[in-house]
Amino acid sequence: MNTDNLYQIVELRPFIPAIIELQNRIAGIEKYCEPLGFELSESYETEEQLFHDLFRQKAFAFQVSNEREECWDILTETFSQFAARSVDLTFAAKGNSPERLQAISRWLILLCDWNQTGIVNTTKH
């Protein structure tokens, strides 16, 4: 999806910084596990549709660990940073606890620019 399309719908503009940050956090994961790459539809009409797709990124449902038994946390670092310090990566479907889902939801909302300032909020959580 091209974020330029989102500028045309006023209620979707606040999500652009979240999309950019999420793309950055997930970038590179598809080289190891293709189905976990960042995906969005080509267009959206409501913020509910867009938030749903952001929140349902496949990478959120997987635990990625390395040979030192460290686990990647998308809320605190990019996948590329984690992969750079890892030799062997393991991908396990794990789902999320309600607390983890709430943390992901809160993080995505914090990344949005609700004031339409154009400044990207990259709160690391």
C-alpha positions as CSV (number, residue, x, y, z in Angstrom):
1,M,0.0,0.0,0.0
2,N,1.2,3.5,-0.8
3,T,0.6,5.8,2.1
4,D,0.0,8.7,-0.4
5,N,-3.5,7.2,-0.9
6,L,-4.2,7.7,2.8
7,Y,-3.8,11.4,2.6
8,Q,-6.9,11.6,0.5
9,I,-9.1,10.4,3.4
10,V,-8.8,12.8,6.4
11,E,-9.8,10.2,9.1
12,L,-6.9,7.9,7.9
13,R,-4.1,10.5,7.9
14,P,-3.3,10.0,11.6
15,F,-2.4,6.4,10.9
16,I,0.4,7.2,8.4
17,P,3.1,7.5,11.1
18,A,2.0,4.2,12.6
19,I,2.2,2.5,9.2
20,I,5.6,3.9,8.6
21,E,6.9,2.7,12.0
22,L,5.3,-0.7,11.7
23,Q,6.8,-1.2,8.2
24,N,10.2,-0.2,9.7
25,R,9.8,-2.6,12.7
26,I,8.8,-5.6,10.5
27,A,11.2,-4.9,7.5
28,G,13.4,-7.8,6.7
29,I,11.4,-10.5,8.4
30,E,10.1,-11.7,5.0
31,K,13.6,-12.8,4.2
32,Y,13.4,-15.4,6.9
33,C,9.7,-16.2,7.0
34,E,7.8,-14.7,4.0
35,P,4.3,-14.9,5.3
36,L,5.2,-12.6,8.2
37,G,6.0,-9.6,6.0
38,F,4.0,-6.3,6.4
39,E,0.7,-6.4,4.6
40,L,-2.1,-3.9,4.1
41,S,-5.0,-3.7,1.6
42,E,-4.7,-1.4,-1.4
43,S,-7.3,1.0,0.0
44,Y,-9.4,1.8,3.1
45,E,-12.5,3.8,3.8
46,T,-12.6,3.8,7.6
47,E,-10.1,4.0,10.4
48,E,-11.6,0.9,11.9
49,Q,-10.7,-1.1,8.8
50,L,-7.2,0.3,8.8
51,F,-6.6,-0.2,12.5
52,H,-7.9,-3.8,12.2
53,D,-5.3,-4.6,9.5
54,L,-2.5,-2.9,11.4
55,F,-3.4,-4.8,14.6
56,R,-3.7,-8.1,12.8
57,Q,-0.2,-8.2,11.3
58,K,0.9,-11.8,11.3
59,A,4.2,-10.9,12.9
60,F,2.4,-10.1,16.1
61,A,1.2,-13.7,16.5
62,F,4.7,-15.2,16.2
63,Q,7.5,-15.5,18.7
64,V,10.8,-15.0,17.1
65,S,13.8,-16.2,19.1
66,N,17.5,-16.7,18.6
67,E,20.1,-19.2,19.7
68,R,20.6,-17.3,23.0
69,E,16.9,-17.7,23.7
70,E,16.2,-14.0,23.3
71,C,12.9,-13.1,21.9
72,W,12.2,-10.3,19.5
73,D,9.8,-7.6,20.9
74,I,8.4,-5.5,18.1
75,L,7.5,-2.8,20.7
76,T,11.1,-2.2,21.6
77,E,13.3,-2.9,18.5
78,T,13.2,-3.5,14.7
79,F,13.4,-7.0,13.4
80,S,16.6,-6.0,11.6
81,Q,18.3,-5.1,14.8
82,F,17.3,-8.4,16.4
83,A,18.4,-10.4,13.3
84,A,21.7,-8.6,13.2
85,R,22.7,-9.9,16.6
86,S,21.4,-13.4,15.9
87,V,22.9,-16.4,14.1
88,D,19.9,-18.7,14.2
89,L,16.2,-17.6,14.3
90,T,13.2,-19.7,15.3
91,F,9.7,-18.7,14.4
92,A,6.9,-20.2,16.6
93,A,3.2,-19.4,16.3
94,K,2.2,-18.4,19.8
95,G,-0.8,-16.1,19.7
96,N,-0.9,-13.4,22.4
97,S,-2.2,-12.9,25.9
98,P,-4.9,-10.3,26.4
99,E,-2.3,-8.1,28.1
100,R,0.1,-8.4,25.1
101,L,-2.8,-7.5,22.7
102,Q,-3.6,-4.5,24.8
103,A,0.1,-3.4,24.8
104,I,0.2,-3.8,21.0
105,S,-3.0,-1.8,20.5
106,R,-1.9,1.0,22.8
107,W,1.5,1.2,21.0
108,L,-0.2,1.4,17.6
109,I,-2.5,4.2,18.9
110,L,0.5,6.1,20.4
111,L,2.3,6.0,17.0
112,C,-0.6,7.8,15.3
113,D,-0.5,11.6,14.8
114,W,-3.9,12.5,16.2
115,N,-3.0,16.2,16.0
116,Q,-2.1,16.1,12.3
117,T,1.2,17.9,13.0
118,G,3.1,15.9,10.4
119,I,5.6,14.9,13.1
120,V,6.2,11.1,13.3
121,N,5.8,9.9,16.9
122,T,8.2,6.9,17.3
123,T,7.5,6.2,20.9
124,K,9.4,3.0,21.7
125,H,7.0,1.9,24.5
